[in-house]
């Protein structure tokens, strides 16, 4: 699955965070980044779903950090509409992957 225009801002900081394509669910995401975040860090996230074009804006909390690998983030503020769009995106990706077999 791929996403466009992924932006993550560590609340209270202004630095840009290097990122690679994450794994995504309606509850949160894993973001590949060399940046280390303490558990409990709050992040503002914005990204566009590739298949539907839906712009997701959410706040998330870092649940775990794997040094030099990435962070597991749980959404703590996300609209129901965004969750539904993520669900649709995942379903579309699964159908597409299934057809490719």
PDB file as gemmi writes it, atoms N, CA and C in Angstrom:
CRYST1    1.000    1.000    1.000  90.00  90.00  90.00 P 1                      
ATOM      1  N   UNK A   1       0.842  -1.166   0.000  1.00  0.00           N  
ATOM      2  CA  UNK A   1       0.000   0.000   0.000  1.00  0.00           C  
ATOM      3  C   UNK A   1       0.893   1.236   0.000  1.00  0.00           C  
ATOM      4  N   UNK A   2       0.477   2.270  -0.696  1.00  0.00           N  
ATOM      5  CA  UNK A   2       1.303   3.472  -0.694  1.00  0.00           C  
ATOM      6  C   UNK A   2       0.441   4.697  -0.407  1.00  0.00           C  
ATOM      7  N   UNK A   3       1.092   5.717   0.106  1.00  0.00           N  
ATOM      8  CA  UNK A   3       0.419   6.943   0.507  1.00  0.00           C  
ATOM      9  C   UNK A   3       1.245   8.104  -0.001  1.00  0.00           C  
ATOM     10  N   UNK A   4       0.579   9.193  -0.308  1.00  0.00           N  
ATOM     11  CA  UNK A   4       1.272  10.363  -0.824  1.00  0.00           C  
ATOM     12  C   UNK A   4       1.264  11.467   0.228  1.00  0.00           C  
ATOM     13  N   UNK A   5       2.254  12.326   0.108  1.00  0.00           N  
ATOM     14  CA  UNK A   5       2.275  13.563   0.892  1.00  0.00           C  
ATOM     15  C   UNK A   5       2.213  13.323   2.392  1.00  0.00           C  
ATOM     16  N   UNK A   6       2.865  12.267   2.893  1.00  0.00           N  
ATOM     17  CA  UNK A   6       2.840  11.998   4.325  1.00  0.00           C  
ATOM     18  C   UNK A   6       3.672  13.036   5.054  1.00  0.00           C  
ATOM     19  N   UNK A   7       3.033  13.732   5.984  1.00  0.00           N  
ATOM     20  CA  UNK A   7       3.713  14.717   6.823  1.00  0.00           C  
ATOM     21  C   UNK A   7       3.468  14.342   8.271  1.00  0.00           C  
ATOM     22  N   UNK A   8       4.534  14.392   9.061  1.00  0.00           N  
ATOM     23  CA  UNK A   8       4.420  14.125  10.488  1.00  0.00           C  
ATOM     24  C   UNK A   8       5.128  15.248  11.225  1.00  0.00           C  
ATOM     25  N   UNK A   9       4.451  15.834  12.197  1.00  0.00           N  
ATOM     26  CA  UNK A   9       5.031  16.904  13.005  1.00  0.00           C  
ATOM     27  C   UNK A   9       4.984  16.482  14.463  1.00  0.00           C  
ATOM     28  N   UNK A  10       6.128  16.495  15.098  1.00  0.00           N  
ATOM     29  CA  UNK A  10       6.238  16.187  16.524  1.00  0.00           C  
ATOM     30  C   UNK A  10       5.776  17.422  17.259  1.00  0.00           C  
ATOM     31  N   UNK A  11       4.676  17.333  17.993  1.00  0.00           N  
ATOM     32  CA  UNK A  11       4.117  18.517  18.652  1.00  0.00           C  
ATOM     33  C   UNK A  11       5.154  19.164  19.552  1.00  0.00           C  
ATOM     34  N   UNK A  12       5.299  20.469  19.391  1.00  0.00           N  
ATOM     35  CA  UNK A  12       6.257  21.220  20.183  1.00  0.00           C  
ATOM     36  C   UNK A  12       7.613  21.334  19.514  1.00  0.00           C  
ATOM     37  N   UNK A  13       7.783  20.715  18.332  1.00  0.00           N  
ATOM     38  CA  UNK A  13       9.049  20.767  17.606  1.00  0.00           C  
ATOM     39  C   UNK A  13       8.777  21.204  16.174  1.00  0.00           C  
ATOM     40  N   UNK A  14       9.784  21.737  15.499  1.00  0.00           N  
ATOM     41  CA  UNK A  14       9.570  22.216  14.139  1.00  0.00           C  
ATOM     42  C   UNK A  14      10.397  21.471  13.103  1.00  0.00           C  
ATOM     43  N   UNK A  15      11.153  20.474  13.520  1.00  0.00           N  
ATOM     44  CA  UNK A  15      12.017  19.782  12.575  1.00  0.00           C  
ATOM     45  C   UNK A  15      11.227  18.863  11.645  1.00  0.00           C  
ATOM     46  N   UNK A  16      11.774  18.678  10.427  1.00  0.00           N  
ATOM     47  CA  UNK A  16      11.179  17.753   9.476  1.00  0.00           C  
ATOM     48  C   UNK A  16      11.655  16.349   9.817  1.00  0.00           C  
ATOM     49  N   UNK A  17      10.769  15.385   9.705  1.00  0.00           N  
ATOM     50  CA  UNK A  17      11.080  14.014  10.089  1.00  0.00           C  
ATOM     51  C   UNK A  17      11.205  13.162   8.828  1.00  0.00           C  
ATOM     52  N   UNK A  18      12.363  12.524   8.601  1.00  0.00           N  
ATOM     53  CA  UNK A  18      12.483  11.669   7.418  1.00  0.00           C  
ATOM     54  C   UNK A  18      11.608  10.420   7.575  1.00  0.00           C  
ATOM     55  N   UNK A  19      10.843  10.093   6.525  1.00  0.00           N  
ATOM     56  CA  UNK A  19       9.879   9.006   6.600  1.00  0.00           C  
ATOM     57  C   UNK A  19       9.945   8.112   5.366  1.00  0.00           C  
ATOM     58  N   UNK A  20       9.520   6.883   5.530  1.00  0.00           N  
ATOM     59  CA  UNK A  20       9.275   5.977   4.410  1.00  0.00           C  
ATOM     60  C   UNK A  20       7.854   5.443   4.559  1.00  0.00           C  
ATOM     61  N   UNK A  21       7.362   4.801   3.510  1.00  0.00           N  
ATOM     62  CA  UNK A  21       5.966   4.353   3.463  1.00  0.00           C  
ATOM     63  C   UNK A  21       5.598   3.500   4.681  1.00  0.00           C  
ATOM     64  N   UNK A  22       4.495   3.833   5.346  1.00  0.00           N  
ATOM     65  CA  UNK A  22       4.067   3.115   6.555  1.00  0.00           C  
ATOM     66  C   UNK A  22       3.098   1.973   6.277  1.00  0.00           C  
ATOM     67  N   UNK A  23       2.889   1.149   7.289  1.00  0.00           N  
ATOM     68  CA  UNK A  23       1.779   0.203   7.312  1.00  0.00           C  
ATOM     69  C   UNK A  23       0.648   0.935   8.008  1.00  0.00           C  
ATOM     70  N   UNK A  24      -0.581   0.712   7.554  1.00  0.00           N  
ATOM     71  CA  UNK A  24      -1.697   1.514   8.041  1.00  0.00           C  
ATOM     72  C   UNK A  24      -2.891   0.650   8.404  1.00  0.00           C  
ATOM     73  N   UNK A  25      -3.596   1.044   9.473  1.00  0.00           N  
ATOM     74  CA  UNK A  25      -4.886   0.459   9.834  1.00  0.00           C  
ATOM     75  C   UNK A  25      -5.770   1.605  10.313  1.00  0.00           C  
ATOM     76  N   UNK A  26      -7.008   1.308  10.635  1.00  0.00           N  
ATOM     77  CA  UNK A  26      -7.904   2.359  11.128  1.00  0.00           C  
ATOM     78  C   UNK A  26      -7.521   2.792  12.544  1.00  0.00           C  
ATOM     79  N   UNK A  27      -6.727   1.983  13.256  1.00  0.00           N  
ATOM     80  CA  UNK A  27      -6.320   2.325  14.623  1.00  0.00           C  
ATOM     81  C   UNK A  27      -4.985   3.073  14.687  1.00  0.00           C  
ATOM     82  N   UNK A  28      -4.168   2.948  13.637  1.00  0.00           N  
ATOM     83  CA  UNK A  28      -2.870   3.589  13.675  1.00  0.00           C  
ATOM     84  C   UNK A  28      -1.995   3.173  12.518  1.00  0.00           C  
ATOM     85  N   UNK A  29      -0.699   3.416  12.662  1.00  0.00           N  
ATOM     86  CA  UNK A  29       0.220   3.100  11.581  1.00  0.00           C  
ATOM     87  C   UNK A  29       1.619   2.849  12.113  1.00  0.00           C  
ATOM     88  N   UNK A  30       2.408   2.143  11.297  1.00  0.00           N  
ATOM     89  CA  UNK A  30       3.836   2.008  11.581  1.00  0.00           C  
ATOM     90  C   UNK A  30       4.540   2.868  10.551  1.00  0.00           C  
ATOM     91  N   UNK A  31       5.416   3.744  11.021  1.00  0.00           N  
ATOM     92  CA  UNK A  31       6.135   4.646  10.134  1.00  0.00           C  
ATOM     93  C   UNK A  31       7.618   4.308  10.201  1.00  0.00           C  
ATOM     94  N   UNK A  32       8.191   3.985   9.042  1.00  0.00           N  
ATOM     95  CA  UNK A  32       9.623   3.729   8.975  1.00  0.00           C  
ATOM     96  C   UNK A  32      10.356   5.067   9.017  1.00  0.00           C  
ATOM     97  N   UNK A  33      11.131   5.273  10.056  1.00  0.00           N  
ATOM     98  CA  UNK A  33      11.910   6.498  10.210  1.00  0.00           C  
ATOM     99  C   UNK A  33      13.094   6.226  11.126  1.00  0.00           C  
ATOM    100  N   UNK A  34      14.246   6.830  10.827  1.00  0.00           N  
ATOM    101  CA  UNK A  34      15.391   6.669  11.725  1.00  0.00           C  
ATOM    102  C   UNK A  34      15.268   7.531  12.983  1.00  0.00           C  
ATOM    103  N   UNK A  35      14.319   8.465  12.978  1.00  0.00           N  
ATOM    104  CA  UNK A  35      14.107   9.363  14.112  1.00  0.00           C  
ATOM    105  C   UNK A  35      13.634   8.576  15.338  1.00  0.00           C  
ATOM    106  N   UNK A  36      14.176   8.872  16.501  1.00  0.00           N  
ATOM    107  CA  UNK A  36      13.755   8.205  17.731  1.00  0.00           C  
ATOM    108  C   UNK A  36      12.771   9.106  18.480  1.00  0.00           C  
ATOM    109  N   UNK A  37      11.656   8.520  18.892  1.00  0.00           N  
ATOM    110  CA  UNK A  37      10.634   9.235  19.647  1.00  0.00           C  
ATOM    111  C   UNK A  37      10.374   8.491  20.947  1.00  0.00           C  
ATOM    112  N   UNK A  38      10.243   9.204  22.058  1.00  0.00           N  
ATOM    113  CA  UNK A  38       9.862   8.533  23.297  1.00  0.00           C  
ATOM    114  C   UNK A  38       8.416   8.054  23.221  1.00  0.00           C  
ATOM    115  N   UNK A  39       8.122   6.942  23.881  1.00  0.00           N  
ATOM    116  CA  UNK A  39       6.733   6.480  23.953  1.00  0.00           C  
ATOM    117  C   UNK A  39       5.883   7.584  24.570  1.00  0.00           C  
ATOM    118  N   UNK A  40       4.701   7.776  24.028  1.00  0.00           N  
ATOM    119  CA  UNK A  40       3.817   8.821  24.520  1.00  0.00           C  
ATOM    120  C   UNK A  40       3.930  10.126  23.754  1.00  0.00           C  
ATOM    121  N   UNK A  41       4.940  10.254  22.869  1.00  0.00           N  
ATOM    122  CA  UNK A  41       5.068  11.469  22.054  1.00  0.00           C  
ATOM    123  C   UNK A  41       3.820  11.631  21.197  1.00  0.00           C  
ATOM    124  N   UNK A  42       3.350  12.866  21.063  1.00  0.00           N  
ATOM    125  CA  UNK A  42       2.167  13.146  20.249  1.00  0.00           C  
ATOM    126  C   UNK A  42       2.616  13.705  18.905  1.00  0.00           C  
ATOM    127  N   UNK A  43       2.084  13.128  17.831  1.00  0.00           N  
ATOM    128  CA  UNK A  43       2.429  13.525  16.474  1.00  0.00           C  
ATOM    129  C   UNK A  43       1.195  13.987  15.726  1.00  0.00           C  
ATOM    130  N   UNK A  44       1.353  15.029  14.921  1.00  0.00           N  
ATOM    131  CA  UNK A  44       0.293  15.455  14.010  1.00  0.00           C  
ATOM    132  C   UNK A  44       0.639  14.838  12.664  1.00  0.00           C  
ATOM    133  N   UNK A  45      -0.329  14.146  12.055  1.00  0.00           N  
ATOM    134  CA  UNK A  45      -0.076  13.457  10.798  1.00  0.00           C  
ATOM    135  C   UNK A  45      -1.061  13.907   9.731  1.00  0.00           C  
ATOM    136  N   UNK A  46      -0.546  13.971   8.511  1.00  0.00           N  
ATOM    137  CA  UNK A  46      -1.389  14.315   7.373  1.00  0.00           C  
ATOM    138  C   UNK A  46      -0.871  13.509   6.187  1.00  0.00           C  
ATOM    139  N   UNK A  47      -1.768  12.791   5.515  1.00  0.00           N  
ATOM    140  CA  UNK A  47      -1.369  12.033   4.334  1.00  0.00           C  
ATOM    141  C   UNK A  47      -2.584  11.796   3.446  1.00  0.00           C  
ATOM    142  N   UNK A  48      -2.295  11.555   2.166  1.00  0.00           N  
ATOM    143  CA  UNK A  48      -3.359  11.336   1.193  1.00  0.00           C  
ATOM    144  C   UNK A  48      -3.338   9.874   0.773  1.00  0.00           C  
ATOM    145  N   UNK A  49      -4.508   9.245   0.825  1.00  0.00           N  
ATOM    146  CA  UNK A  49      -4.629   7.856   0.404  1.00  0.00           C  
ATOM    147  C   UNK A  49      -4.550   7.798  -1.121  1.00  0.00           C  
ATOM    148  N   UNK A  50      -3.743   6.902  -1.657  1.00  0.00           N  
ATOM    149  CA  UNK A  50      -3.489   6.856  -3.104  1.00  0.00           C  
ATOM    150  C   UNK A  50      -4.697   6.453  -3.941  1.00  0.00           C  
ATOM    151  N   UNK A  51      -5.411   5.445  -3.511  1.00  0.00           N  
ATOM    152  CA  UNK A  51      -6.510   4.942  -4.336  1.00  0.00           C  
ATOM    153  C   UNK A  51      -7.736   5.859  -4.302  1.00  0.00           C  
ATOM    154  N   UNK A  52      -8.087   6.362  -3.132  1.00  0.00           N  
ATOM    155  CA  UNK A  52      -9.286   7.198  -3.017  1.00  0.00           C  
ATOM    156  C   UNK A  52      -8.972   8.685  -3.072  1.00  0.00           C  
ATOM    157  N   UNK A  53      -7.730   9.058  -2.822  1.00  0.00           N  
ATOM    158  CA  UNK A  53      -7.350  10.467  -2.821  1.00  0.00           C  
ATOM    159  C   UNK A  53      -7.772  11.204  -1.557  1.00  0.00           C  
ATOM    160  N   UNK A  54      -8.325  10.480  -0.576  1.00  0.00           N  
ATOM    161  CA  UNK A  54      -8.810  11.103   0.654  1.00  0.00           C  
ATOM    162  C   UNK A  54      -7.633  11.646   1.466  1.00  0.00           C  
ATOM    163  N   UNK A  55      -7.763  12.878   1.949  1.00  0.00           N  
ATOM    164  CA  UNK A  55      -6.738  13.492   2.799  1.00  0.00           C  
ATOM    165  C   UNK A  55      -7.049  13.175   4.257  1.00  0.00           C  
ATOM    166  N   UNK A  56      -6.170  12.415   4.893  1.00  0.00           N  
ATOM    167  CA  UNK A  56      -6.341  12.037   6.296  1.00  0.00           C  
ATOM    168  C   UNK A  56      -5.539  12.998   7.167  1.00  0.00           C  
ATOM    169  N   UNK A  57      -6.190  13.569   8.157  1.00  0.00           N  
ATOM    170  CA  UNK A  57      -5.522  14.428   9.140  1.00  0.00           C  
ATOM    171  C   UNK A  57      -5.827  13.822  10.502  1.00  0.00           C  
ATOM    172  N   UNK A  58      -4.771  13.542  11.270  1.00  0.00           N  
ATOM    173  CA  UNK A  58      -4.968  12.861  12.556  1.00  0.00           C  
ATOM    174  C   UNK A  58      -3.879  13.263  13.541  1.00  0.00           C  
ATOM    175  N   UNK A  59      -4.141  12.998  14.805  1.00  0.00           N  
ATOM    176  CA  UNK A  59      -3.121  13.089  15.849  1.00  0.00           C  
ATOM    177  C   UNK A  59      -2.894  11.679  16.343  1.00  0.00           C  
ATOM    178  N   UNK A  60      -1.650  11.370  16.602  1.00  0.00           N  
ATOM    179  CA  UNK A  60      -1.331  10.031  17.063  1.00  0.00           C  
ATOM    180  C   UNK A  60      -0.356  10.077  18.219  1.00  0.00           C  
ATOM    181  N   UNK A  61      -0.317   8.976  18.948  1.00  0.00           N  
ATOM    182  CA  UNK A  61       0.601   8.864  20.077  1.00  0.00           C  
ATOM    183  C   UNK A  61       1.536   7.681  19.817  1.00  0.00           C  
ATOM    184  N   UNK A  62       2.828   7.916  20.012  1.00  0.00           N  
ATOM    185  CA  UNK A  62       3.815   6.857  19.807  1.00  0.00           C  
ATOM    186  C   UNK A  62       3.632   5.802  20.891  1.00  0.00           C  
ATOM    187  N   UNK A  63       3.381   4.564  20.463  1.00  0.00           N  
ATOM    188  CA  UNK A  63       3.203   3.449  21.394  1.00  0.00           C  
ATOM    189  C   UNK A  63       4.492   2.660  21.583  1.00  0.00           C  
ATOM    190  N   UNK A  64       5.317   2.615  20.527  1.00  0.00           N  
ATOM    191  CA  UNK A  64       6.628   1.973  20.650  1.00  0.00           C  
ATOM    192  C   UNK A  64       7.566   2.519  19.579  1.00  0.00           C  
ATOM    193  N   UNK A  65       8.848   2.408  19.834  1.00  0.00           N  
ATOM    194  CA  UNK A  65       9.874   2.901  18.925  1.00  0.00           C  
ATOM    195  C   UNK A  65      10.935   1.823  18.768  1.00  0.00           C  
ATOM    196  N   UNK A  66      11.208   1.435  17.524  1.00  0.00           N  
ATOM    197  CA  UNK A  66      12.275   0.484  17.229  1.00  0.00           C  
ATOM    198  C   UNK A  66      13.435   1.286  16.650  1.00  0.00           C  
ATOM    199  N   UNK A  67      14.510   1.408  17.401  1.00  0.00           N  
ATOM    200  CA  UNK A  67      15.654   2.232  16.998  1.00  0.00           C  
ATOM    201  C   UNK A  67      16.100   1.902  15.577  1.00  0.00           C  
ATOM    202  N   UNK A  68      16.287   2.946  14.778  1.00  0.00           N  
ATOM    203  CA  UNK A  68      16.743   2.850  13.391  1.00  0.00           C  
ATOM    204  C   UNK A  68      15.752   2.148  12.460  1.00  0.00           C  
ATOM    205  N   UNK A  69      14.560   1.785  12.961  1.00  0.00           N  
ATOM    206  CA  UNK A  69      13.568   1.099  12.128  1.00  0.00           C  
ATOM    207  C   UNK A  69      12.325   1.963  11.964  1.00  0.00           C  
ATOM    208  N   UNK A  70      11.692   2.332  13.081  1.00  0.00           N  
ATOM    209  CA  UNK A  70      10.487   3.143  12.978  1.00  0.00           C  
ATOM    210  C   UNK A  70       9.683   3.182  14.255  1.00  0.00           C  
ATOM    211  N   UNK A  71       8.465   3.731  14.116  1.00  0.00           N  
ATOM    212  CA  UNK A  71       7.598   3.930  15.268  1.00  0.00           C  
ATOM    213  C   UNK A  71       6.198   3.381  15.009  1.00  0.00           C  
ATOM    214  N   UNK A  72       5.603   2.824  16.055  1.00  0.00           N  
ATOM    215  CA  UNK A  72       4.207   2.408  16.024  1.00  0.00           C  
ATOM    216  C   UNK A  72       3.381   3.516  16.644  1.00  0.00           C  
ATOM    217  N   UNK A  73       2.417   4.027  15.878  1.00  0.00           N  
ATOM    218  CA  UNK A  73       1.613   5.168  16.315  1.00  0.00           C  
ATOM    219  C   UNK A  73       0.144   4.770  16.368  1.00  0.00           C  
ATOM    220  N   UNK A  74      -0.503   5.073  17.486  1.00  0.00           N  
ATOM    221  CA  UNK A  74      -1.946   4.854  17.611  1.00  0.00           C  
ATOM    222  C   UNK A  74      -2.656   6.181  17.394  1.00  0.00           C  
ATOM    223  N   UNK A  75      -3.686   6.184  16.539  1.00  0.00           N  
ATOM    224  CA  UNK A  75      -4.461   7.400  16.333  1.00  0.00           C  
ATOM    225  C   UNK A  75      -5.227   7.715  17.616  1.00  0.00           C  
ATOM    226  N   UNK A  76      -5.105   8.948  18.102  1.00  0.00           N  
ATOM    227  CA  UNK A  76      -5.867   9.372  19.277  1.00  0.00           C  
ATOM    228  C   UNK A  76      -6.936  10.395  18.895  1.00  0.00           C  
ATOM    229  N   UNK A  77      -6.761  11.021  17.738  1.00  0.00           N  
ATOM    230  CA  UNK A  77      -7.780  11.932  17.192  1.00  0.00           C  
ATOM    231  C   UNK A  77      -7.815  11.720  15.691  1.00  0.00           C  
ATOM    232  N   UNK A  78      -8.922  11.147  15.218  1.00  0.00           N  
ATOM    233  CA  UNK A  78      -9.116  10.921  13.784  1.00  0.00           C  
ATOM    234  C   UNK A  78     -10.620  10.888  13.541  1.00  0.00           C  
ATOM    235  N   UNK A  79     -11.051  11.480  12.447  1.00  0.00           N  
ATOM    236  CA  UNK A  79     -12.489  11.523  12.179  1.00  0.00           C  
ATOM    237  C   UNK A  79     -12.997  10.151  11.748  1.00  0.00           C  
ATOM    238  N   UNK A  80     -14.284   9.955  11.962  1.00  0.00           N  
ATOM    239  CA  UNK A  80     -14.917   8.711  11.544  1.00  0.00           C  
ATOM    240  C   UNK A  80     -14.828   8.582  10.025  1.00  0.00           C  
ATOM    241  N   UNK A  81     -14.956   9.698   9.337  1.00  0.00           N  
ATOM    242  CA  UNK A  81     -14.861   9.718   7.875  1.00  0.00           C  
ATOM    243  C   UNK A  81     -13.469   9.248   7.423  1.00  0.00           C  
ATOM    244  N   UNK A  82     -12.432   9.694   8.121  1.00  0.00           N  
ATOM    245  CA  UNK A  82     -11.069   9.276   7.783  1.00  0.00           C  
ATOM    246  C   UNK A  82     -10.880   7.785   8.038  1.00  0.00           C  
ATOM    247  N   UNK A  83     -11.428   7.282   9.136  1.00  0.00           N  
ATOM    248  CA  UNK A  83     -11.327   5.848   9.430  1.00  0.00           C  
ATOM    249  C   UNK A  83     -12.027   5.027   8.338  1.00  0.00           C  
ATOM    250  N   UNK A  84     -13.185   5.493   7.888  1.00  0.00           N  
ATOM    251  CA  UNK A  84     -13.909   4.789   6.823  1.00  0.00           C  
ATOM    252  C   UNK A  84     -13.102   4.812   5.523  1.00  0.00           C  
ATOM    253  N   UNK A  85     -12.467   5.944   5.229  1.00  0.00           N  
ATOM    254  CA  UNK A  85     -11.652   6.055   4.013  1.00  0.00           C  
ATOM    255  C   UNK A  85     -10.443   5.113   4.085  1.00  0.00           C  
ATOM    256  N   UNK A  86      -9.830   4.990   5.257  1.00  0.00           N  
ATOM    257  CA  UNK A  86      -8.708   4.061   5.436  1.00  0.00           C  
ATOM    258  C   UNK A  86      -9.187   2.631   5.230  1.00  0.00           C  
ATOM    259  N   UNK A  87     -10.342   2.310   5.796  1.00  0.00           N  
ATOM    260  CA  UNK A  87     -10.928   0.981   5.625  1.00  0.00           C  
ATOM    261  C   UNK A  87     -11.132   0.668   4.143  1.00  0.00           C  
ATOM    262  N   UNK A  88     -11.695   1.615   3.407  1.00  0.00           N  
ATOM    263  CA  UNK A  88     -11.919   1.443   1.965  1.00  0.00           C  
ATOM    264  C   UNK A  88     -10.594   1.232   1.243  1.00  0.00           C  
ATOM    265  N   UNK A  89      -9.598   2.016   1.597  1.00  0.00           N  
ATOM    266  CA  UNK A  89      -8.279   1.929   0.968  1.00  0.00           C  
ATOM    267  C   UNK A  89      -7.677   0.539   1.177  1.00  0.00           C  
ATOM    268  N   UNK A  90      -7.778   0.023   2.398  1.00  0.00           N  
ATOM    269  CA  UNK A  90      -7.239  -1.300   2.726  1.00  0.00           C  
ATOM    270  C   UNK A  90      -7.981  -2.380   1.932  1.00  0.00           C  
ATOM    271  N   UNK A  91      -9.308  -2.271   1.879  1.00  0.00           N  
ATOM    272  CA  UNK A  91     -10.102  -3.242   1.122  1.00  0.00           C  
ATOM    273  C   UNK A  91      -9.729  -3.215  -0.354  1.00  0.00           C  
ATOM    274  N   UNK A  92      -9.579  -2.021  -0.926  1.00  0.00           N  
ATOM    275  CA  UNK A  92      -9.215  -1.900  -2.334  1.00  0.00           C  
ATOM    276  C   UNK A  92      -7.828  -2.508  -2.589  1.00  0.00           C  
ATOM    277  N   UNK A  93      -6.903  -2.309  -1.678  1.00  0.00           N  
ATOM    278  CA  UNK A  93      -5.552  -2.861  -1.820  1.00  0.00           C  
ATOM    279  C   UNK A  93      -5.588  -4.385  -1.756  1.00  0.00           C  
ATOM    280  N   UNK A  94      -6.406  -4.934  -0.845  1.00  0.00           N  
ATOM    281  CA  UNK A  94      -6.524  -6.392  -0.721  1.00  0.00           C  
ATOM    282  C   UNK A  94      -7.137  -7.005  -1.973  1.00  0.00           C  
ATOM    283  N   UNK A  95      -8.153  -6.371  -2.530  1.00  0.00           N  
ATOM    284  CA  UNK A  95      -8.794  -6.869  -3.758  1.00  0.00           C  
ATOM    285  C   UNK A  95      -7.780  -6.839  -4.895  1.00  0.00           C  
ATOM    286  N   UNK A  96      -7.056  -5.756  -5.011  1.00  0.00           N  
ATOM    287  CA  UNK A  96      -6.047  -5.604  -6.054  1.00  0.00           C  
ATOM    288  C   UNK A  96      -4.945  -6.652  -5.913  1.00  0.00           C  
ATOM    289  N   UNK A  97      -4.477  -6.893  -4.691  1.00  0.00           N  
ATOM    290  CA  UNK A  97      -3.429  -7.888  -4.443  1.00  0.00           C  
ATOM    291  C   UNK A  97      -3.946  -9.287  -4.755  1.00  0.00           C  
ATOM    292  N   UNK A  98      -5.206  -9.539  -4.418  1.00  0.00           N  
ATOM    293  CA  UNK A  98      -5.801 -10.862  -4.639  1.00  0.00           C  
ATOM    294  C   UNK A  98      -5.922 -11.144  -6.146  1.00  0.00           C  
ATOM    295  N   UNK A  99      -6.286 -10.110  -6.916  1.00  0.00           N  
ATOM    296  CA  UNK A  99      -6.407 -10.262  -8.372  1.00  0.00           C  
ATOM    297  C   UNK A  99      -5.063 -10.539  -9.017  1.00  0.00           C  
ATOM    298  N   UNK A 100      -4.003 -10.006  -8.408  1.00  0.00           N  
ATOM    299  CA  UNK A 100      -2.660 -10.155  -8.960  1.00  0.00           C  
ATOM    300  C   UNK A 100      -2.070 -11.547  -8.776  1.00  0.00           C  
ATOM    301  N   UNK A 101      -2.725 -12.403  -8.032  1.00  0.00           N  
ATOM    302  CA  UNK A 101      -2.187 -13.758  -7.784  1.00  0.00           C  
ATOM    303  C   UNK A 101      -2.478 -14.695  -8.918  1.00  0.00           C  
TER     304      UNK A 101                                                      
END                                                                             
